[in-house]
Amino acid sequence: MNVLLSPIGGQAMHGIIEYFFKAGHYTIGIDANPEATGRHFAHRFYCVPRVDGPSYPGALLEIICKEQVDVFISWLDAEILLWNERATAGELPAELASVHTFNLRPDLARFFDKLECAKMLAENGFRVPGTAAPAFGDFPPDFPCILKPRISSGSRDVIKIEDEVAWEFHSVRLAHKGRFVAQEFIAGPEYTVDFFADKGLLVNAVVRERLEHQGVSLRGKVVQVPGLVAIVERFVSRFLLDGLNNIQFIERGGNYYATDFNPRPSGTIMLSVRAGVDLLNNLIERKQGKPLTRYGEPRALKMVRYLKENYYA
């Protein structure tokens, strides 16, 4: 199969590209950065316009047609939201509709929005940290707190605010980047649950403890937390979720607080795959119209991510 991956500049993309390569698929990578790291590992690379630019849609569709793409997988929130908006308006191009793996739905933008998602979860009985979107300068939340963009990928611009001085500095510094939320700081173990859902039913799930992270996980391990899987199962059922997703939690006093939900693959999905739960294969199975494989419990596994040089002229 010809698999299109976007974007391929992230720290975690080498392992993902390698996965498809070893499975015998032809990999095409795209990124707005001409020096994206993944260009050195994909079979073919294209530098494309930024998603918010007018020429991006045409450039993407041209690549899909030229490379005869079978499956298109994106880790970029802005890209998924753009095509979701087009789909909601009935304007999703046929070339894209036949290959994308996005979890398109009319309310998708609410799930990507940290404030709206926290509201939805709280209203439906799920625990979330206290979350608010005060206008900058109105009032500081209780400290310490977490300042984060309402819509973002990874941990970019997520900052722990210790006091009012830091609040004033960072709120002014980040104001030009768009809307932010302030979230209650909870000290405790952090988890990511990678999962595949089939129209409101949980098919496979892997719980990963985030031992160290900076944008993406640098160290992590697969753990068994049945209570957390039960929460995810209820979450999937309540919102009729579908496809490949991930959700993050923090534990305090035996309770789990949902901090972020991402209706797309996680950056560290390969840890789940290596633990024996091949969620990327579920994605391919769904695209091919095959029955979804249920993998059962993942095996115990730890991961450390490190830098490796690549030299080129």
C-alpha positions as CSV (number, residue, x, y, z in Angstrom):
1,M,0.0,0.0,0.0
2,N,1.0,3.6,-0.5
3,V,0.8,5.4,2.8
4,L,1.0,9.1,3.2
5,L,2.1,10.5,6.5
6,S,1.8,14.0,7.8
7,P,3.8,15.8,9.2
8,I,7.1,13.9,9.3
9,G,9.3,16.5,11.1
10,G,8.5,15.3,14.6
11,Q,10.9,13.5,16.9
12,A,8.7,10.3,16.9
13,M,8.3,9.9,13.1
14,H,11.3,7.8,12.4
15,G,9.9,4.8,14.2
16,I,6.5,5.3,12.6
17,I,8.0,5.5,9.1
18,E,10.2,2.4,9.9
19,Y,7.0,0.5,10.9
20,F,5.3,1.0,7.6
21,F,8.6,0.4,5.7
22,K,9.1,-3.0,7.4
23,A,5.5,-3.9,6.8
24,G,6.2,-3.6,3.1
25,H,4.3,-0.3,2.5
26,Y,5.5,2.5,0.3
27,T,5.8,5.6,2.5
28,I,5.3,9.2,1.3
29,G,6.0,12.0,3.8
30,I,4.9,15.6,3.7
31,D,5.9,18.6,5.9
32,A,5.9,22.4,5.6
33,N,9.6,22.3,6.6
34,P,11.9,21.4,3.7
35,E,14.4,20.1,6.2
36,A,11.9,17.9,8.1
37,T,13.8,15.0,9.7
38,G,11.5,12.3,8.3
39,R,12.5,13.2,4.7
40,H,15.6,11.1,5.2
41,F,13.6,7.9,6.0
42,A,10.5,8.0,3.8
43,H,10.5,6.6,0.3
44,R,9.3,9.9,-1.0
45,F,9.1,13.4,0.5
46,Y,7.2,16.5,-0.5
47,C,7.5,19.9,1.1
48,V,4.0,21.3,1.1
49,P,2.5,24.8,2.0
50,R,1.4,25.4,5.6
51,V,-2.1,24.1,6.3
52,D,-3.4,27.6,6.9
53,G,-2.2,28.7,3.4
54,P,-4.5,28.9,0.4
55,S,-2.4,26.6,-1.8
56,Y,-2.2,23.7,0.7
57,P,-5.4,21.8,-0.3
58,G,-4.5,21.7,-3.9
59,A,-0.9,20.7,-3.2
60,L,-2.1,17.8,-1.0
61,L,-4.6,16.5,-3.5
62,E,-2.0,16.6,-6.2
63,I,0.3,14.4,-4.2
64,I,-2.5,12.0,-3.4
65,C,-3.3,11.6,-7.1
66,K,0.3,11.5,-8.3
67,E,1.5,8.9,-5.7
68,Q,-1.7,6.9,-5.9
69,V,-2.1,7.1,-2.1
70,D,-4.1,4.3,-0.5
71,V,-4.0,5.6,3.2
72,F,-3.5,9.1,4.5
73,I,-2.6,9.4,8.3
74,S,-2.2,12.8,10.0
75,W,-0.8,13.7,13.4
76,L,-1.5,17.5,12.8
77,D,-4.5,18.9,14.5
78,A,-4.9,21.9,12.2
79,E,-4.8,19.6,9.2
80,I,-7.5,17.3,10.6
81,L,-9.7,20.3,11.6
82,L,-9.4,21.9,8.2
83,W,-10.7,18.8,6.4
84,N,-13.3,18.2,9.1
85,E,-14.7,21.7,8.5
86,R,-14.8,20.9,4.7
87,A,-16.5,17.6,5.4
88,T,-19.1,19.2,7.6
89,A,-19.9,21.7,4.8
90,G,-20.2,18.8,2.3
91,E,-17.0,19.9,0.5
92,L,-14.6,17.0,1.2
93,P,-12.9,16.2,-2.1
94,A,-13.5,12.6,-3.4
95,E,-9.7,12.1,-3.7
96,L,-9.3,12.7,0.0
97,A,-12.5,11.0,1.2
98,S,-11.3,7.6,-0.2
99,V,-7.9,7.6,1.6
100,H,-8.1,9.6,4.8
101,T,-8.2,8.0,8.3
102,F,-9.5,11.1,10.2
103,N,-12.3,10.7,12.8
104,L,-14.5,13.3,11.1
105,R,-17.7,14.4,12.9
106,P,-19.7,17.6,13.3
107,D,-18.5,18.2,16.9
108,L,-14.9,17.3,16.3
109,A,-13.7,20.9,16.9
110,R,-15.1,20.8,20.4
111,F,-12.9,17.7,21.2
112,F,-9.8,19.5,20.0
113,D,-10.6,22.6,22.1
114,K,-9.1,22.1,25.6
115,L,-11.8,24.2,27.2
116,E,-14.8,22.8,25.4
117,C,-13.6,19.3,25.8
118,A,-13.1,19.7,29.6
119,K,-16.7,21.1,29.8
120,M,-18.1,18.2,27.9
121,L,-16.3,15.6,30.0
122,A,-17.3,17.3,33.3
123,E,-20.9,17.5,32.2
124,N,-20.9,13.8,31.5
125,G,-19.5,12.8,34.8
126,F,-15.8,12.4,34.0
127,R,-13.2,13.9,36.3
128,V,-11.1,16.8,34.8
129,P,-8.8,19.4,36.4
130,G,-10.4,22.7,37.1
131,T,-10.2,24.5,33.7
132,A,-10.9,28.1,32.8
133,A,-10.2,30.6,30.1
134,P,-9.8,34.0,31.9
135,A,-9.1,36.9,29.7
136,F,-5.5,37.9,30.2
137,G,-5.2,40.4,33.0
138,D,-8.6,39.7,34.5
139,F,-7.6,37.4,37.3
140,P,-4.9,34.8,38.0
141,P,-6.0,31.3,38.9
142,D,-4.8,29.5,42.0
143,F,-1.1,28.7,41.8
144,P,0.5,26.6,40.7
145,C,-1.5,26.1,37.5
146,I,-0.9,25.0,33.9
147,L,-1.1,27.5,31.0
148,K,-1.8,25.8,27.7
149,P,-3.2,26.7,24.3
150,R,-6.9,25.8,23.7
151,I,-5.8,24.0,20.5
152,S,-2.4,22.5,20.2
153,S,-0.3,19.4,19.3
154,G,2.0,17.8,21.9
155,S,3.2,19.9,24.8
156,R,4.2,23.0,22.8
157,D,3.7,26.2,24.9
158,V,2.4,24.2,27.9
159,I,3.8,26.0,30.9
160,K,3.6,25.4,34.7
161,I,2.9,28.8,36.3
162,E,4.2,29.1,39.9
163,D,3.1,32.6,40.9
164,E,1.5,35.8,39.8
165,V,4.8,37.2,38.4
166,A,5.1,34.2,36.0
167,W,1.4,34.5,35.1
168,E,1.8,38.1,34.1
169,F,5.0,37.4,32.1
170,H,3.7,34.3,30.2
171,S,0.2,35.5,29.6
172,V,1.6,38.6,27.8
173,R,4.3,36.6,26.0
174,L,1.8,34.1,24.6
175,A,-1.1,36.4,24.0
176,H,-0.3,36.9,20.3
177,K,-0.4,33.1,19.7
178,G,-4.1,32.8,20.3
179,R,-6.5,31.6,23.0
180,F,-5.2,29.9,26.1
181,V,-6.7,28.1,29.1
182,A,-5.5,27.9,32.7
183,Q,-5.8,24.4,34.2
184,E,-5.5,23.2,37.8
185,F,-2.1,21.7,38.5
186,I,-2.3,18.1,39.7
187,A,0.8,16.4,41.0
188,G,0.7,12.7,40.2
189,P,1.5,9.9,37.7
190,E,0.7,10.8,34.1
191,Y,-0.8,8.3,31.7
192,T,-1.6,8.2,28.0
193,V,-4.2,5.6,26.7
194,D,-3.9,4.8,23.0
195,F,-7.1,3.1,21.8
196,F,-9.0,2.1,18.8
197,A,-12.8,2.3,18.8
198,D,-15.4,1.0,16.5
199,K,-18.5,3.3,16.5
200,G,-18.8,3.6,20.3
201,L,-17.2,0.2,21.2
202,L,-13.7,-0.1,22.6
203,V,-11.7,-2.6,20.5
204,N,-8.1,-2.2,21.8
205,A,-6.4,-0.1,24.4
206,V,-2.9,0.4,25.8
207,V,-2.1,2.3,29.0
208,R,1.3,4.0,29.0
209,E,2.8,5.8,32.0
210,R,4.6,9.0,30.9
211,L,7.8,8.9,32.9
212,E,9.5,11.8,31.1
213,H,8.3,14.0,28.3
214,Q,9.2,17.1,26.3
215,G,6.7,17.6,23.5
216,V,6.6,13.8,23.1
217,S,7.4,11.1,25.6
218,L,11.2,10.6,26.1
219,R,10.7,7.7,28.5
220,G,7.6,5.6,29.1
221,K,6.3,2.2,30.0
222,V,3.3,0.1,29.3
223,V,1.3,-0.6,32.5
224,Q,-1.8,-2.5,33.5
225,V,-4.5,-0.1,35.0
226,P,-7.9,-1.8,34.6
227,G,-9.7,1.0,36.2
228,L,-8.3,3.5,33.7
229,V,-9.3,1.2,30.7
230,A,-12.9,1.1,32.2
231,I,-13.0,4.9,32.2
232,V,-11.9,5.0,28.6
233,E,-14.5,2.3,27.7
234,R,-17.2,4.5,29.2
235,F,-15.8,7.6,27.4
236,V,-15.9,5.8,24.1
237,S,-19.4,4.6,24.6
238,R,-20.8,8.0,25.8
239,F,-19.4,9.9,22.9
240,L,-19.7,7.2,20.2
241,L,-16.0,7.5,19.4
242,D,-14.5,5.8,16.4
243,G,-11.1,5.1,15.0
244,L,-7.6,5.7,16.5
245,N,-7.4,8.1,19.4
246,N,-5.5,8.9,22.6
247,I,-6.4,10.4,25.9
248,Q,-4.2,11.6,28.8
249,F,-4.8,11.4,32.5
250,I,-3.2,12.4,35.8
251,E,-3.9,10.2,38.9
252,R,-4.5,11.7,42.3
253,G,-5.7,9.8,45.4
254,G,-6.8,6.9,43.3
255,N,-8.9,9.1,40.9
256,Y,-8.0,9.7,37.3
257,Y,-8.4,13.2,35.8
258,A,-8.6,13.6,32.0
259,T,-6.3,16.4,30.9
260,D,-6.2,16.0,27.1
261,F,-8.1,14.1,24.4
262,N,-6.7,13.8,20.9
263,P,-8.9,12.3,18.2
264,R,-5.8,11.1,16.2
265,P,-2.8,8.8,16.7
266,S,-0.4,9.8,19.5
267,G,3.2,10.6,18.8
268,T,4.4,7.7,20.9
269,I,2.0,5.1,19.4
270,M,4.9,2.8,18.5
271,L,5.3,1.9,22.2
272,S,1.8,0.5,22.1
273,V,2.5,-1.3,18.8
274,R,5.7,-2.8,20.2
275,A,3.9,-4.0,23.2
276,G,1.8,-6.2,21.0
277,V,-1.3,-4.1,20.3
278,D,-0.9,-3.0,16.7
279,L,-3.3,0.0,16.6
280,L,-1.8,1.1,13.3
281,N,-2.7,-2.2,11.8
282,N,-6.3,-1.6,13.0
283,L,-6.2,1.6,11.1
284,I,-5.1,-0.2,7.9
285,E,-7.7,-2.9,8.5
286,R,-10.4,-0.3,8.8
287,K,-9.3,1.3,5.6
288,Q,-9.3,-2.0,3.8
289,G,-12.7,-3.0,5.1
290,K,-11.3,-6.0,7.1
291,P,-12.5,-7.2,10.5
292,L,-10.6,-5.4,13.3
293,T,-8.1,-7.5,15.2
294,R,-8.5,-7.7,19.0
295,Y,-5.1,-8.0,20.5
296,G,-5.8,-8.6,24.2
297,E,-3.5,-7.4,27.0
298,P,-0.3,-5.7,26.0
299,R,3.0,-7.0,27.3
300,A,5.1,-5.1,29.8
301,L,7.5,-2.8,27.9
302,K,9.6,0.3,28.6
303,M,10.9,2.8,26.1
304,V,13.6,5.5,26.0
305,R,13.9,7.9,23.1
306,Y,17.3,9.4,22.3
307,L,19.0,11.5,19.6
308,K,20.8,9.9,16.7
309,E,22.7,11.9,14.0
310,N,22.0,11.6,10.3
311,Y,24.6,13.1,7.9
312,Y,23.8,14.2,4.4
313,A,25.1,16.6,1.7
